[in-house]
């Protein structure tokens, strides 16, 4: 079977199921093979009832003495049975699954596996899976993959499809040079693909993952190097001069720029007036004042008779940028015109915006991905600014650049990546760092607490709301999972509505919601109509709500420190004191030590470097920390050592054989051409 055949070519996948796979971004067999598990379920030996641990997924083996009971209450049918051994007793229950009573036969031996909870002082296993001892024995010590799912397409269906795809796939020809594989002890590529999906144990998983992570970094960094070579010393068509309007605007601001902002601004202005095309990254911690630097750069372009574009990762943030820039220009009598372009605008609104852009009635264009649509034609685009770089692929950034004749490119990122890694990842860009916060900002007060503190936290949130403030509550999951014990957005919202006064409006937000629905919720929160927002990390990048003063993060142990810091950065944006409450639900050694780094410091760069020291390369079960960055498996924090090694190897390889013309590199050249063609469309690479 050719790997580029549609997913529907697999047995048992019709048009309806194929459409569900497409929701996950899986269109072909190759896409399916590259759709890696998000976690693994390790099957352990059954234990005695007395050894069961609360809030753990475990298995017990027991003979059935009598039929299970079938109970009815509150419009619900519950199948229940009592298991006993010499060490204790366990209640096993299934809700709205009456057929389980007929399936379980007295006198037979079964293995029951599920999550153990404690209710009214008794241990209960709810909704467990049931196996024969023989069937369970075949699973013991194995690692079963758990994939990201969508409604109507469960894990079993995805596992079945993956099994079939691996059996029928067209084997990949090895492209990594043997010498390189030996030096880093890398698995053969087909072995890695098979064992990332179905590892026998953790050592096999780590071995497979190491190879695939190495490849992701390798291909990405070759692309970065090619971009750098393409752009090197490129003369600019847009050489700018300093202008009085920019100086007047800067002087009129009600605050002085920090030393770091001033230094960065001069670096940007130097690029714009220097005669070469600017390709610069501004790294600044959350709240460090990157936006005003961007506004001044856009104003400089406009004052020189050019257009500038600012591309934001979300519609809400794009709208906020547009409103704040419009207000600033009106306040300080700057006669330049901003225009907004977003996907949710009506066809008429878009058409009018496009006409204004093409006729140069708009000096500054602000928007989302809509800015790179084919219908948008710029008259004289000289400066492109992308906000929150890690949310955009290099391809999108380059596509926006292609709207002008090699415009200057400025990238802003609040991801506090240590400089050593930033130089590798953004090798095609010069780097400026804004490493101090504006004066007058009150440092966020932090605390790490256990689950017993929740009632106090809810009371604190209620008091803050009473004083006119707002709060975020972050949960790691959208909905309940049988296998992962973590707070989820939907159930938590219901719980908070009961805990908080009826006058408090509590709503939820998560990544599975439709774009329009997400925008509506965020706009209501920004307008103060919603007091408490329960959300997944979808709000990590997105809005500026100065009135929000509380960030409560459930299951803080499940997030990387860099991500926790990003989440915390959603508060502390106004003049009021802000607070971050991190709820630690783990008693694992080292967790408190890790979270205490956040407790002690609000400095993102310090936190990121400490995080690198604490998280070893084997720590692959925590949540990914580094945004999208075009990687499926690799994480720049967890895999920092691999990233550094790959950077050295890419430079060594391309310095010695820039066009990969040597015979031993022929397969690697084929793979790179395929990768660059797929990821850097229209880049002329």
C-alpha positions as CSV (number, residue, x, y, z in Angstrom):
1,X,0.0,0.0,0.0
2,X,1.3,3.5,-0.9
3,X,1.5,5.7,2.2
4,X,-0.1,8.6,0.4
5,X,-3.3,6.7,-0.2
6,X,-6.4,8.1,1.6
7,X,-7.2,6.9,5.1
8,X,-10.4,5.4,3.6
9,X,-8.3,2.8,1.8
10,X,-7.9,1.0,5.1
11,X,-10.4,-1.8,5.8
12,X,-13.3,-0.7,7.9
13,X,-12.9,3.0,7.3
14,X,-15.8,4.4,5.3
15,X,-16.5,8.0,4.4
16,X,-18.1,8.8,7.8
17,X,-15.1,7.5,9.8
18,X,-12.6,9.1,7.3
19,X,-14.3,12.5,8.0
20,X,-13.7,11.9,11.8
21,X,-10.1,11.2,11.1
22,X,-9.8,14.3,9.0
23,X,-10.9,16.3,12.1
24,X,-7.7,15.1,13.7
25,X,-5.7,16.2,10.7
26,X,-5.4,12.6,9.4
27,X,-6.1,12.4,5.6
28,X,-3.7,9.7,4.4
29,X,-2.0,6.5,5.7
30,X,1.2,8.6,6.1
31,X,-0.7,11.1,8.2
32,X,-2.0,8.3,10.4
33,X,1.5,6.8,10.9
34,X,2.7,10.3,12.0
35,X,-0.3,10.7,14.4
36,X,1.7,9.6,17.5
37,X,0.1,8.6,20.9
38,X,-0.2,11.4,23.4
39,X,0.3,8.9,26.3
40,X,0.7,5.2,27.1
41,X,-1.2,2.9,29.4
42,X,1.0,0.5,31.2
43,X,-0.7,-2.8,32.2
44,X,0.5,-4.1,35.6
45,X,0.0,-7.4,37.3
46,X,-3.3,-7.7,39.3
47,X,-3.0,-6.9,43.0
48,X,-4.7,-8.0,46.2
49,X,-7.6,-5.7,47.1
50,X,-5.7,-4.5,50.2
51,X,-3.0,-3.1,47.9
52,X,-5.3,-0.9,45.8
53,X,-4.4,2.8,45.9
54,X,-7.0,5.6,45.7
55,X,-7.0,7.6,42.4
56,X,-4.9,4.9,40.6
57,X,-5.7,2.7,37.6
58,X,-5.2,-0.8,38.9
59,X,-6.3,-4.4,38.3
60,X,-7.7,-7.1,40.6
61,X,-8.5,-10.8,39.9
62,X,-11.5,-12.4,41.5
63,X,-13.9,-15.3,41.1
64,X,-17.6,-14.3,40.9
65,X,-19.7,-16.0,43.6
66,X,-23.1,-14.7,42.5
67,X,-24.8,-12.6,39.9
68,X,-24.2,-8.8,40.0
69,X,-27.0,-6.6,41.3
70,X,-29.0,-4.4,38.9
71,X,-30.1,-1.2,40.8
72,X,-32.3,1.6,39.5
73,X,-32.4,5.2,40.8
74,X,-32.5,8.8,39.4
75,X,-33.2,7.5,35.9
76,X,-30.0,5.5,36.0
77,X,-29.3,1.8,35.9
78,X,-26.3,0.6,38.0
79,X,-24.7,-2.9,37.8
80,X,-22.9,-3.5,41.1
81,X,-21.0,-6.4,42.6
82,X,-18.9,-6.9,45.7
83,X,-15.5,-8.5,45.4
84,X,-13.7,-9.9,48.4
85,X,-10.3,-11.5,49.2
86,X,-8.3,-12.1,52.3
87,X,-7.1,-8.5,52.3
88,X,-10.3,-6.6,51.9
89,X,-13.4,-5.9,49.8
90,X,-14.1,-3.8,46.8
91,X,-17.3,-2.5,45.2
92,X,-17.3,-2.6,41.4
93,X,-19.9,-0.5,39.5
94,X,-21.0,0.2,35.9
95,X,-23.5,3.1,35.1
96,X,-26.1,2.7,32.4
97,X,-24.5,-0.6,31.2
98,X,-27.2,-3.1,32.2
99,X,-25.8,-5.8,29.8
100,X,-22.8,-6.2,32.1
101,X,-25.0,-8.2,34.5
102,X,-25.6,-10.9,31.8
103,X,-21.9,-10.8,30.7
104,X,-20.6,-11.7,34.1
105,X,-21.2,-15.3,35.0
106,X,-21.0,-16.7,38.6
107,X,-18.2,-19.3,39.0
108,X,-16.0,-17.6,36.4
109,X,-12.7,-15.8,37.2
110,X,-12.3,-12.3,35.8
111,X,-9.7,-9.5,35.9
112,X,-11.3,-6.1,36.6
113,X,-9.2,-3.0,35.7
114,X,-10.2,0.6,36.2
115,X,-9.7,3.7,38.4
116,X,-10.1,3.2,42.1
117,X,-11.9,6.0,44.1
118,X,-13.0,6.4,47.7
119,X,-16.6,7.2,48.4
120,X,-18.1,7.3,52.0
121,X,-15.0,5.6,53.2
122,X,-15.3,2.6,50.8
123,X,-13.1,1.7,47.8
124,X,-15.0,1.6,44.5
125,X,-13.8,0.7,41.0
126,X,-16.1,2.5,38.5
127,X,-16.6,1.5,34.9
128,X,-13.8,-1.0,34.9
129,X,-12.8,-3.0,31.8
130,X,-13.3,-6.8,32.2
131,X,-10.8,-9.4,31.0
132,X,-10.4,-13.2,31.2
133,X,-7.1,-14.0,33.1
134,X,-5.6,-15.3,29.8
135,X,-6.5,-12.1,27.8
136,X,-5.2,-9.9,30.6
137,X,-2.0,-12.0,30.9
138,X,-1.1,-11.1,27.3
139,X,-1.4,-7.4,28.1
140,X,0.6,-7.5,31.4
141,X,3.8,-5.3,31.2
142,X,2.8,-4.1,27.7
143,X,2.3,-0.4,27.0
144,X,-1.0,0.4,25.1
145,X,-1.1,3.7,23.2
146,X,-3.6,6.4,24.0
147,X,-4.3,8.8,21.1
148,X,-6.0,12.2,20.9
149,X,-9.6,11.5,20.0
150,X,-12.7,13.3,18.7
151,X,-16.4,12.6,19.4
152,X,-17.4,9.5,17.5
153,X,-13.8,8.2,17.1
154,X,-12.5,6.4,20.2
155,X,-9.1,5.1,21.1
156,X,-9.9,1.5,20.1
157,X,-10.8,2.5,16.5
158,X,-7.6,4.5,16.2
159,X,-5.5,1.6,17.5
160,X,-7.1,-0.7,15.1
161,X,-6.4,1.6,12.2
162,X,-2.8,2.1,13.3
163,X,-2.3,-1.7,13.5
164,X,-3.6,-2.1,10.0
165,X,-1.5,0.8,8.6
166,X,1.7,-0.6,10.1
167,X,1.0,-4.0,8.6
168,X,0.2,-2.6,5.1
169,X,2.6,0.4,4.9
170,X,5.2,1.0,2.4
171,X,8.5,0.7,4.3
172,X,10.6,3.9,4.4
173,X,14.1,3.8,2.9
174,X,16.6,4.7,5.6
175,X,17.8,8.3,5.0
176,X,20.0,9.1,8.0
177,X,23.7,8.4,7.3
178,X,24.9,5.2,9.1
179,X,27.8,7.1,10.8
180,X,25.3,9.5,12.3
181,X,23.0,6.7,13.6
182,X,26.0,4.9,15.2
183,X,27.3,8.0,16.8
184,X,24.0,8.8,18.5
185,X,22.7,5.2,18.9
186,X,19.6,6.0,16.8
187,X,17.0,3.3,15.9
188,X,16.3,2.4,12.2
189,X,13.5,4.6,10.9
190,X,10.9,1.8,10.4
191,X,11.6,0.3,13.8
192,X,11.1,3.8,15.3
193,X,7.7,4.4,13.6
194,X,6.4,1.0,14.7
195,X,7.6,1.2,18.3
196,X,6.4,4.7,18.9
197,X,2.9,3.3,18.4
198,X,3.3,-0.1,20.1
199,X,6.4,-0.3,22.4
200,X,6.8,-3.5,24.4
201,X,8.2,-1.4,27.4
202,X,9.6,2.0,28.3
203,X,13.1,1.3,27.0
204,X,11.7,0.5,23.5
205,X,9.6,3.6,23.7
206,X,12.5,5.9,24.6
207,X,14.7,4.3,21.9
208,X,12.0,4.9,19.2
209,X,11.2,8.4,20.4
210,X,14.8,9.5,20.5
211,X,15.1,8.7,16.7
212,X,11.9,10.5,15.8
213,X,12.8,13.6,17.9
214,X,16.3,13.7,16.4
215,X,14.7,13.6,12.9
216,X,12.2,16.4,13.7
217,X,14.9,18.7,15.0
218,X,17.2,17.7,12.1
219,X,14.8,18.5,9.3
220,X,13.6,21.7,11.0
221,X,17.1,23.1,11.5
222,X,18.1,22.3,7.9
223,X,15.0,24.4,6.9
224,X,16.1,27.2,9.2
225,X,19.6,27.1,7.7
226,X,18.3,27.2,4.2
227,X,16.1,30.2,5.1
228,X,19.1,32.0,6.6
229,X,21.2,31.3,3.4
230,X,18.4,32.6,1.2
231,X,18.1,35.8,3.2
232,X,21.7,36.5,3.9
233,X,22.8,40.1,3.1
234,X,19.6,40.7,1.0
235,X,19.4,44.4,0.1
236,X,16.2,46.1,1.2
237,X,13.8,48.0,-1.1
238,X,12.5,49.8,2.0
239,X,15.2,51.9,3.6
240,X,13.6,54.1,6.2
241,X,14.6,57.4,7.8
242,X,13.8,58.6,11.3
243,X,10.8,60.9,11.4
244,X,9.5,63.5,13.7
245,X,6.1,61.8,14.2
246,X,7.7,58.7,15.8
247,X,9.8,60.9,18.2
248,X,6.7,63.0,19.1
249,X,4.6,59.9,19.8
250,X,7.3,58.3,21.9
251,X,7.8,61.5,24.0
252,X,4.0,61.9,24.5
253,X,3.6,58.4,26.1
254,X,2.6,58.6,29.7
255,X,5.6,56.4,30.7
256,X,9.3,56.1,29.8
257,X,10.5,53.1,28.0
258,X,12.7,50.8,30.0
259,X,16.4,50.5,29.1
260,X,15.7,47.1,27.5
261,X,12.8,48.5,25.4
262,X,15.0,51.5,24.3
263,X,17.9,49.2,23.4
264,X,15.6,46.9,21.4
265,X,13.9,49.8,19.6
266,X,17.3,51.2,18.5
267,X,18.2,47.7,17.1
268,X,15.0,47.6,15.2
269,X,15.3,51.2,13.9
270,X,18.9,50.4,12.9
271,X,17.7,47.5,10.9
272,X,15.0,49.5,9.2
273,X,17.4,52.2,8.1
274,X,20.4,50.0,7.5
275,X,19.9,49.0,3.9
276,X,19.5,45.2,4.5
277,X,16.2,43.3,5.0
278,X,15.5,43.0,8.7
279,X,14.9,39.5,10.1
280,X,14.7,40.0,13.9
281,X,13.2,38.2,16.9
282,X,12.2,40.2,20.0
283,X,12.1,37.9,23.0
284,X,10.4,39.5,26.0
285,X,8.9,38.0,29.1
286,X,5.1,38.3,29.5
287,X,4.2,41.9,30.3
288,X,7.7,43.3,29.3
289,X,6.3,45.8,26.8
290,X,7.0,44.2,23.4
291,X,3.8,45.6,21.9
292,X,4.8,49.3,22.2
293,X,8.1,48.5,20.4
294,X,6.0,46.9,17.6
295,X,3.7,50.0,17.4
296,X,6.7,52.3,17.1
297,X,8.2,50.2,14.3
298,X,4.8,50.1,12.4
299,X,4.5,53.9,12.9
300,X,8.0,54.4,11.4
301,X,7.1,52.4,8.3
302,X,3.8,54.4,8.0
303,X,5.6,57.7,8.3
304,X,8.0,56.7,5.5
305,X,5.0,56.1,3.2
306,X,4.9,52.3,3.6
307,X,2.4,49.8,5.0
308,X,3.0,47.6,8.0
309,X,1.2,44.4,9.0
310,X,0.8,42.9,12.5
311,X,-0.3,39.2,12.6
312,X,-1.7,37.9,15.9
313,X,-2.4,34.2,16.8
314,X,-6.0,34.8,17.9
315,X,-8.9,37.0,16.7
316,X,-9.4,38.4,20.2
317,X,-5.8,39.4,20.5
318,X,-5.8,40.9,17.0
319,X,-8.9,43.0,17.9
320,X,-7.3,44.1,21.1
321,X,-4.2,45.2,19.3
322,X,-6.3,47.1,16.7
323,X,-8.4,48.8,19.4
324,X,-5.3,49.8,21.5
325,X,-3.4,51.1,18.5
326,X,-6.4,53.1,17.2
327,X,-6.9,54.6,20.7
328,X,-3.2,55.5,21.0
329,X,-3.2,57.2,17.6
330,X,-6.4,59.2,18.4
331,X,-5.1,60.2,21.8
332,X,-1.7,61.5,20.4
333,X,-3.2,62.9,17.2
334,X,-1.3,60.5,14.9
335,X,-2.8,60.7,11.4
336,X,-2.2,57.1,10.3
337,X,-5.0,54.6,9.7
338,X,-5.1,51.1,11.1
339,X,-7.4,48.5,9.6
340,X,-8.5,45.1,11.0
341,X,-8.8,41.8,9.0
342,X,-10.1,38.6,10.7
343,X,-11.7,35.4,9.6
344,X,-15.0,36.1,11.3
345,X,-15.7,39.4,9.5
346,X,-18.6,39.4,7.1
347,X,-17.9,39.2,3.3
348,X,-18.8,42.8,2.9
349,X,-16.5,43.9,5.8
350,X,-13.6,41.9,4.4
351,X,-14.1,43.4,0.9
352,X,-14.1,46.9,2.2
353,X,-10.9,46.2,4.3
354,X,-9.2,44.6,1.2
355,X,-10.0,47.7,-0.9
356,X,-8.6,50.0,1.7
357,X,-5.4,48.0,1.9
358,X,-5.0,47.8,-1.9
359,X,-5.6,51.5,-2.3
360,X,-3.2,52.3,0.6
361,X,-6.0,54.0,2.6
362,X,-4.7,51.7,5.4
363,X,-1.2,52.3,6.7
364,X,-1.2,49.6,9.3
365,X,-3.0,46.2,8.9
366,X,-3.8,44.1,12.0
367,X,-5.2,40.6,11.9
368,X,-4.9,36.8,12.1
369,X,-4.1,34.2,9.5
370,X,-6.6,36.1,7.3
371,X,-3.7,38.5,6.5
372,X,-2.1,35.9,4.3
373,X,-5.2,35.0,2.2
374,X,-4.8,35.4,-1.5
375,X,-7.4,38.1,-1.7
376,X,-5.4,40.5,0.4
377,X,-3.2,42.6,-1.9
378,X,-0.9,45.2,-0.3
379,X,0.1,48.4,-2.0
380,X,3.5,48.9,-0.4
381,X,4.1,46.4,2.4
382,X,7.5,47.1,4.0
383,X,7.2,45.6,7.5
384,X,5.7,42.3,8.7
385,X,5.4,41.7,12.5
386,X,4.2,38.3,13.8
387,X,3.1,38.1,17.4
388,X,3.8,35.0,19.4
389,X,6.1,33.3,16.9
390,X,5.7,29.8,18.4
391,X,2.1,29.7,17.3
392,X,3.1,30.2,13.6
393,X,5.0,28.0,11.3
394,X,8.0,29.4,9.4
395,X,5.9,28.8,6.2
396,X,3.1,31.1,7.3
397,X,5.6,33.8,8.3
398,X,7.3,33.5,4.9
399,X,4.0,33.5,3.1
400,X,3.0,36.8,4.7
401,X,6.5,38.2,3.8
402,X,5.8,37.2,0.1
403,X,2.9,39.7,0.1
404,X,5.5,42.5,-0.3
405,X,8.8,42.6,-2.1
406,X,10.9,41.2,0.7
407,X,9.6,43.3,3.5
408,X,11.3,43.6,6.9
409,X,10.3,40.8,9.3
410,X,10.0,41.3,13.1
411,X,8.9,38.3,15.2
412,X,7.7,38.8,18.9
413,X,7.8,35.9,21.3
414,X,6.9,35.7,25.0
415,X,8.2,32.2,25.3
416,X,11.2,32.5,27.6
417,X,13.6,30.3,25.7
418,X,17.2,30.4,27.1
419,X,19.5,32.2,24.7
420,X,21.5,29.1,23.9
421,X,18.4,27.4,22.5
422,X,16.9,30.5,20.9
423,X,20.1,31.0,18.8
424,X,19.6,27.4,17.5
425,X,15.8,27.5,16.9
426,X,15.8,31.0,15.4
427,X,19.0,30.7,13.5
428,X,17.5,32.6,10.6
429,X,16.8,35.7,12.8
430,X,18.8,38.2,14.8
431,X,17.8,38.3,18.4
432,X,16.8,41.2,20.8
433,X,15.9,40.6,24.4
434,X,13.6,42.8,26.6
435,X,14.7,41.5,30.0
436,X,13.1,44.0,32.4
437,X,9.5,44.8,33.3
438,X,8.0,48.3,33.1
439,X,8.1,50.4,36.3
440,X,5.0,50.4,38.5
441,X,4.1,46.7,37.8
442,X,3.3,44.9,41.1
443,X,5.0,41.5,41.2
444,X,2.5,38.6,41.2
445,X,2.1,36.9,44.5
446,X,2.4,33.1,44.2
447,X,1.5,30.1,46.3
448,X,1.7,26.4,45.8
449,X,-1.0,24.5,47.7
450,X,-2.4,21.0,48.0
451,X,-6.0,20.0,47.2
452,X,-7.1,20.7,50.8
453,X,-6.7,24.4,50.1
454,X,-9.4,24.5,47.4
455,X,-12.3,25.8,49.7
456,X,-10.1,28.7,50.8
457,X,-9.1,29.4,47.2
458,X,-12.8,29.5,46.1
459,X,-13.5,32.0,49.0
460,X,-10.6,34.1,47.9
461,X,-11.9,34.2,44.3
462,X,-15.4,35.1,45.5
463,X,-13.9,38.1,47.5
464,X,-11.9,39.2,44.5
465,X,-15.0,39.1,42.3
466,X,-16.9,41.0,44.9
467,X,-14.3,43.7,44.7
468,X,-14.9,43.9,40.9
469,X,-12.0,41.7,39.7
470,X,-12.0,38.5,37.5
471,X,-10.3,35.1,37.7
472,X,-9.0,32.3,35.5
473,X,-9.1,28.7,36.6
474,X,-7.0,26.3,34.4
475,X,-7.6,22.6,34.1
476,X,-5.3,20.2,32.1
477,X,-8.2,18.3,30.4
478,X,-11.4,19.2,28.5
479,X,-13.5,16.3,29.8
480,X,-13.2,13.3,32.2
481,X,-10.9,10.4,31.3
482,X,-11.0,7.0,32.8
483,X,-7.2,6.6,32.6
484,X,-5.9,10.0,33.6
485,X,-6.7,11.5,37.0
486,X,-6.8,15.2,36.4
487,X,-9.3,18.0,36.7
488,X,-11.3,18.7,33.6
489,X,-13.0,21.9,32.3
490,X,-16.6,20.7,31.9
491,X,-17.0,19.1,35.4
492,X,-15.0,21.8,37.1
493,X,-17.3,24.5,35.7
494,X,-20.3,22.7,37.1
495,X,-18.5,22.4,40.5
496,X,-17.5,26.1,40.6
497,X,-21.1,27.2,39.8
498,X,-22.2,25.4,43.0
499,X,-19.3,26.6,45.1
500,X,-19.4,30.3,44.2
501,X,-22.3,32.7,44.8
502,X,-25.1,32.6,42.3
503,X,-24.3,36.2,41.3
504,X,-20.9,35.1,39.9
505,X,-20.9,34.2,36.1
506,X,-18.7,31.2,35.5
507,X,-18.1,30.0,31.9
508,X,-15.7,27.6,30.2
509,X,-13.3,27.7,27.2
510,X,-11.4,24.9,25.5
511,X,-9.6,24.1,22.2
512,X,-12.3,21.8,20.9
513,X,-14.9,24.7,20.8
514,X,-15.6,26.4,17.4
515,X,-13.6,29.5,16.7
516,X,-16.6,31.8,16.8
517,X,-17.7,30.4,20.1
518,X,-14.2,30.8,21.6
519,X,-14.1,34.4,20.4
520,X,-17.5,35.2,21.9
521,X,-16.5,33.8,25.3
522,X,-13.2,35.7,25.3
523,X,-14.9,38.9,24.3
524,X,-17.4,38.6,27.1
525,X,-14.6,37.9,29.6
526,X,-12.6,40.9,28.3
527,X,-15.8,43.0,28.6
528,X,-16.3,41.9,32.3
529,X,-19.5,40.0,31.6
530,X,-17.9,36.8,32.8
531,X,-16.2,36.9,36.2
532,X,-14.6,33.4,36.3
533,X,-13.3,31.6,33.3
534,X,-12.5,27.9,33.5
535,X,-10.2,27.0,30.7
536,X,-7.6,24.7,29.3
537,X,-4.2,26.2,28.2
538,X,-6.0,27.7,25.2
539,X,-5.8,31.0,27.0
540,X,-2.0,30.8,27.3
541,X,-1.8,33.1,24.3
542,X,-4.8,35.3,23.5
543,X,-6.0,38.2,25.5
544,X,-5.1,41.1,27.7
545,X,-7.6,41.5,30.5
546,X,-6.0,44.0,33.1
547,X,-9.0,43.4,35.4
548,X,-8.1,39.7,35.9
549,X,-6.2,39.3,39.1
550,X,-6.4,35.6,40.0
551,X,-4.9,32.7,38.1
552,X,-5.7,29.3,39.8
553,X,-4.0,26.3,38.1
554,X,-5.3,22.9,38.9
555,X,-3.0,19.9,38.6
556,X,0.0,22.3,38.3
557,X,2.3,19.2,38.5
558,X,1.1,18.2,35.0
559,X,2.5,21.3,33.3
560,X,6.0,22.3,32.5
561,X,7.3,25.4,34.3
562,X,7.6,27.4,31.1
563,X,4.0,26.8,30.4
564,X,2.9,27.6,34.0
565,X,4.8,30.9,33.7
566,X,3.0,31.7,30.4
567,X,-0.4,31.0,32.1
568,X,0.5,33.1,35.1
569,X,1.3,35.9,32.6
570,X,-2.4,36.3,31.9
571,X,-2.8,38.2,35.2
572,X,-0.7,41.0,36.6
573,X,-1.4,43.2,33.6
574,X,-3.2,46.0,35.5
575,X,-2.4,48.2,38.5
576,X,-4.1,45.9,41.1
577,X,-2.2,43.2,43.0
578,X,-2.5,39.8,41.2
579,X,-2.2,36.3,42.5
580,X,-1.3,32.9,41.2
581,X,-2.5,29.8,43.0
582,X,-0.9,26.5,41.9
583,X,-2.7,23.4,43.1
584,X,-0.4,20.4,43.4
585,X,-2.3,17.1,43.3
586,X,0.8,14.9,43.4
587,X,2.9,13.5,46.2
588,X,5.7,12.5,43.9
589,X,9.2,13.4,45.1
590,X,10.6,16.5,43.3
591,X,7.3,18.0,42.3
592,X,7.2,20.6,45.1
593,X,10.9,21.4,44.4
594,X,10.0,22.1,40.7
595,X,6.9,24.2,41.5
596,X,8.8,26.2,44.2
597,X,10.9,27.7,41.4
598,X,7.7,29.5,40.2
599,X,6.9,30.3,43.8
600,X,10.2,32.1,44.2
601,X,10.5,33.9,40.9
602,X,8.5,35.8,38.3
603,X,11.5,35.9,35.8
604,X,10.6,33.8,32.8
605,X,14.2,33.4,31.6
606,X,15.4,32.2,35.0
607,X,12.5,29.8,35.2
608,X,13.2,28.4,31.8
609,X,16.9,27.8,32.6
610,X,16.0,26.1,35.9
611,X,13.4,24.0,34.2
612,X,16.1,22.7,31.8
613,X,18.3,21.6,34.7
614,X,15.4,19.8,36.4
615,X,13.8,18.0,33.5
616,X,15.9,15.1,32.2
617,X,15.7,13.8,28.6
618,X,13.8,10.7,29.8
619,X,10.9,12.8,31.2
620,X,8.5,12.3,28.3
621,X,5.2,11.8,30.1
622,X,4.7,15.4,31.3
623,X,2.8,17.9,29.2
624,X,4.6,19.5,26.2
625,X,5.9,22.9,27.1
626,X,7.0,24.6,23.9
627,X,3.9,25.4,22.0
628,X,3.6,24.1,18.5
629,X,6.9,25.0,16.9
630,X,6.1,22.5,14.1
631,X,7.1,19.5,16.2
632,X,4.9,16.5,16.8
633,X,7.0,14.8,19.4
634,X,10.1,16.9,20.2
635,X,10.0,19.4,23.0
636,X,12.7,22.1,23.1
637,X,13.0,21.9,26.9
638,X,12.8,18.2,27.5
639,X,14.9,17.4,24.5
640,X,17.4,20.3,24.8
641,X,20.4,18.0,24.7
642,X,19.3,16.3,21.5
643,X,18.6,19.8,20.0
644,X,22.1,21.0,20.7
645,X,23.6,17.8,19.2
646,X,21.4,18.0,16.1
647,X,22.4,21.7,15.6
648,X,26.1,20.7,15.5
649,X,25.4,17.8,13.1
650,X,23.4,20.0,10.7
651,X,26.1,22.6,10.6
652,X,28.9,19.9,10.1
653,X,26.9,18.2,7.4
654,X,26.0,21.3,5.4
655,X,29.4,22.9,5.8
656,X,31.0,19.8,4.2
657,X,28.3,19.0,1.6
658,X,26.0,22.1,1.2
659,X,23.9,20.6,-1.6
660,X,24.0,17.0,-0.3
661,X,25.6,15.7,-3.5
662,X,27.7,12.9,-2.0
663,X,26.4,9.4,-2.6
664,X,26.0,8.6,1.1
665,X,23.7,11.6,1.4
666,X,21.4,10.8,-1.5
667,X,18.5,9.4,0.6
668,X,18.8,12.3,3.1
669,X,18.6,14.8,0.2
670,X,15.4,13.0,-1.0
671,X,13.9,13.2,2.5
672,X,14.8,16.9,2.9
673,X,13.4,17.8,-0.5
674,X,10.2,16.1,0.5
675,X,10.1,17.9,3.9
676,X,11.0,21.3,2.5
677,X,8.4,20.9,-0.2
678,X,5.7,20.0,2.3
679,X,6.6,22.6,5.0
680,X,8.0,25.5,3.1
681,X,5.5,25.8,0.2
682,X,6.1,28.8,-2.0
683,X,9.4,29.6,-0.3
684,X,11.5,29.0,-3.4
685,X,13.8,26.7,-1.5
